[in-house]
Amino acid sequence: MKTFFTCLFLFCSTLAIHAQECLQLFLYQVSGLPGEDVEVALSTAGFQDIVSMQFSINYDPDQISFIGMQELNLPGLHPSNIGNPAPGNI
């Protein structure tokens, strides 16, 4: 019986270790001159078997403005899927 619980514990511990891999999003810092267009790259790690997700990117609308998205390297994702409901929020 003790061996069974030890095996069960080890099996459950292994499941927990694999379940802890998570999605990470990275925005890279950029700079530009006033009036100049700049691109901010967004990349990911741990992006596997994601069916859907939602997140916000907030910024100071007095400093920059959102123009649009491009080079979306994910099948089925289109710039029209990206919302800009109010200045300062994507």
Secondary structure, 3 states (H helix, E strand, C coil): CHHHHHHHHHHHHHHHHHHCCCCEEEECCCCCCCCCCCCCCEEEECCCCCCCCCCCCECCCCCCCCCCCCCCCCCCCCHHHCCCCECCEC
